[in-house]
Amino acid sequence: MDLESVKRYLEKGGGEDDKNGSTIEGMPLRFFERFITQGIRVDVIEPGRLLCSMKVPSRLLNSGNFLHGGATATLVDLVGSAVIFTVGAPFTGVSVEINVSYLDAAYAGEEIEIEAKVLRVGKAVGVVSVELRKKDTGKIIAQGRHTKYLAITSKM
């Protein structure tokens, strides 16, 4: 996937023709991904690195009125998957492990940045790191590592 397609995937939530969308009646395709990533902007995209920013929307807050841990983990998943495309992988595979360390809170309307870096993409496994920071101070909100199994195509 080319870099512009990766940017479009994150900012627009994927293609309308995606067959992996929700099958629940009345729900749009890829509802969950769009619910989390709506409003995300790709600021820097280069092979092996993505830098995105977004204002924390109120829909992603927990009962303590800060960014929900599940939304944070989903951002690690989605942005971490997208960065795999930037190194030329034709698909991102399936998650084997996601680890997230929560270090600080982000509140509604606060600008955050999400930086994803490829640590390694081999024939069968891809590993990326994702960091969420407060844009104005650089203070780390969360750090994540995402490992994905990249299905090997059959040679038969």
C-alpha positions in Angstrom: 0.0 0.0 0.0 1.4 3.4 -0.9 1.9 6.2 1.7 -1.1 8.2 0.4 -3.4 5.2 0.8 -2.2 4.7 4.3 -3.0 8.3 5.1 -6.4 7.9 3.5 -7.0 4.7 5.5 -6.4 6.5 8.8 -8.2 9.8 8.0 -11.2 8.3 6.3 -11.6 5.0 8.1 -10.9 2.6 5.2 -12.7 2.0 2.0 -16.5 1.7 1.5 -16.0 -1.6 -0.3 -14.4 -3.3 2.8 -16.0 -6.7 3.3 -14.8 -6.9 6.9 -17.3 -4.4 8.1 -20.0 -4.8 10.7 -22.8 -7.2 9.9 -25.1 -5.7 12.5 -28.2 -4.3 10.7 -28.2 -0.6 10.5 -24.5 -0.2 11.4 -22.2 1.3 8.8 -19.2 -0.7 7.6 -16.2 -0.4 9.8 -18.2 1.6 12.4 -15.8 0.9 15.3 -12.7 2.0 13.5 -14.4 5.2 12.3 -15.8 5.9 15.8 -12.3 5.8 17.2 -10.3 7.5 14.4 -12.8 10.2 13.4 -10.9 13.5 13.5 -7.4 12.0 13.3 -4.9 13.9 11.1 -1.8 12.4 9.6 1.0 15.0 10.1 4.0 13.0 8.9 4.1 9.8 7.0 7.3 8.1 5.8 8.5 4.5 5.4 8.4 3.0 8.9 6.9 6.0 10.7 3.6 7.7 11.2 2.9 10.9 13.2 -0.8 11.7 13.7 -2.6 14.2 15.8 -6.2 14.6 17.1 -8.2 16.5 19.6 -9.6 14.1 22.2 -13.4 13.9 21.5 -15.9 13.6 24.3 -17.2 10.3 22.8 -13.9 8.6 23.8 -13.9 9.7 27.4 -14.4 7.3 30.3 -16.3 7.9 33.5 -13.4 10.0 34.9 -13.7 12.3 31.9 -10.4 11.4 30.3 -9.4 9.3 27.3 -10.7 5.8 27.8 -8.1 3.0 28.1 -10.0 1.0 25.5 -9.9 3.9 23.0 -6.1 4.3 23.7 -5.5 0.6 23.1 -7.6 0.8 19.9 -5.5 3.7 18.6 -2.4 1.6 19.3 -4.0 -1.2 17.3 -5.2 0.9 14.3 -2.2 3.3 14.0 0.2 0.5 14.7 -1.4 -1.6 12.0 -1.3 1.3 9.5 2.4 1.9 9.9 3.1 -1.7 8.8 1.7 -0.6 5.4 4.3 2.1 5.1 7.1 -0.4 4.6 5.3 -2.0 1.7 3.5 -4.9 3.4 0.4 -5.8 1.3 -1.6 -6.5 4.5 -1.2 -6.1 8.2 -2.1 -9.6 9.5 -3.7 -10.4 12.8 -2.7 -9.2 16.3 -0.7 -11.6 18.4 0.0 -9.2 21.3 -0.9 -5.7 22.2 0.7 -4.2 25.3 -0.2 -0.7 26.5 1.3 1.2 29.5 -0.9 4.0 30.6 1.2 6.9 32.0 -1.0 10.0 32.1 -4.5 11.3 31.2 -5.7 13.2 28.2 -8.9 15.3 28.5 -11.7 16.3 26.1 -10.5 18.9 23.6 -6.8 18.3 24.4 -4.6 17.9 21.4 -2.6 14.7 21.4 -0.1 13.2 18.9 0.3 9.5 18.1 3.6 8.3 16.8 4.0 4.8 15.4 7.3 3.3 14.4 8.1 -0.1 12.7 10.5 -2.0 14.9 10.6 -5.0 12.5 8.5 -6.4 9.7 9.7 -9.8 8.5 8.1 -12.5 6.5 5.8 -13.8 9.3 5.9 -11.2 12.1 5.6 -7.5 12.4 6.4 -5.5 15.5 5.6 -1.8 16.0 5.8 0.7 18.8 3.1 3.4 19.3 3.4 6.4 21.7 0.6 8.8 22.6 1.7 12.3 23.8 0.2 15.6 24.8 1.0 17.8 21.9 1.7 21.0 23.8 4.1 19.5 26.4 5.3 16.2 24.9 4.3 14.4 28.1 3.7 10.7 27.4 0.1 9.5 27.8 0.6 5.9 26.8 3.2 3.6 25.2 2.3 0.5 23.3 3.8 -2.3 21.5 1.9 -4.3 18.9 2.9 -7.6 17.4 1.2 -9.0 14.4 1.3 -12.3 12.6 1.6 -11.7 8.8 0.1 -14.7 7.1 2.5 -16.4 4.8 1.2 -17.0 1.3 1.2 -20.5 0.1 3.7 -21.6 -2.5 1.5 -24.5 -3.6 
